[in-house]
Amino acid sequence: MNFEEINVHALKELIDSKTKFTLLDVRKDHEVLVSKINSSIHIPMHEVPDRLNEINKEEVIIVQCKSGKRSAKVCEYLLQQGYVNVKNLDGGILAWSQKIDPSILVL
């Protein structure tokens, strides 16, 4: 299964342009308490199969985690479930904090 990667600069452009998409944060609860990209929805990776109804199949879905590994697995899973427009945030919130918003702390 193949999915696109999107970098943090492209994500920031999407957010700034108010483009409609879903930013899905699949990190654990304690990680999200420390840092979060404001427009994201949080569904921990292990809960995604039970909460597919919360993820809009009609929208572009950008999946993010800490570094991009867990989100890549979720991208593959979503594609297997019939989602079409799924992208992985390259470098995850680590890259976001380094390149876009240094005020974000990452555990």
N, C-alpha and C positions, 0 to 999 in steps of 0.2 A: 504494500500500500504506500502510495506516495502523497505527501502533503507539502504545501509550500511553507517556507520559513519567511517570517517578516522581521525586520530589525526594529529596534526601539525608536529610531528616527521616523520610520514610516508609520509606526503606531502613534507617535506623538502627532504627526500630521493628520491622521484619521481622527484623533480625539479633538484636536484644535479646529478641524473643519466641520465638526459635529456630524460626521458620517455615521449612519446607523450600523452598528455591529455589536456583537457580544464579546466582551473580554472576560474569559472564563479563567479564574484563578483556582488552580487545583492543589494548592499547598495545604498543609495542615493548619488547624485552627490557631495554634500558638504562633505560627509564622505570620499569619494574616493580622493578628493582634499587634505585631511589631511594625509591620509595613504593608502598605496596600496601594495599588494604583486606583485612584478615586472612582473611575467609572467601571471597575470590575465587579463581576458577581462571583461569589465564593461558593464553590462546591468541592470539598476535598476529594482527591483522586479516588479513594476507595468508595465514595458515595455516588460517583457519576452514574454507574449502571442503574441505580435505584431512582435517580433524579433526572433522567433524560427528558421528562416532560417539562422541565424548567429551562431547557436549552432549545431555543427557537431554530428549527431546521431551515427556515427561510432566510435567516441572516448569515452574514459572514461571521464565523466563530474564530476568534484568536485565543489560543490556549496558552496560559503562562504558569510557570512555577518559579522556583528559585534560579535555576540555571538553564532549563530547557529540556532536561532528560525526562522528567515525569510528564511534562506537557506533551512531549513527542509520543509517549505511550498512549496518552489520552486522545491525541489526534488520530492515531491508528485505530483506536477503539471506536471513535465517533464515525470514522469512515466506514468501518465494518457494520455500523448500525444504520447506514444509509445517509449520513450527513455528507454534503457535497463540498461546501465551501469552508474548509477547515485549514487554519494556519497555525504554525507554532511560533511563539515569540522567541527568537534566537537570543540566547543568553539570559532569558528570564528577567526577574526583577533585579538580579545582580547587575546586568547590563543597563537596566533602566536607572538604577541608583548611580552607576558610574558615569553614564553619558547624558542623562536627561535631568534627573532630580537628585542631587547629592544630599539633600536633606533626609532622604529615605534611608533608614537603617535596615540592614539585612542580617538575620541570624544565620 
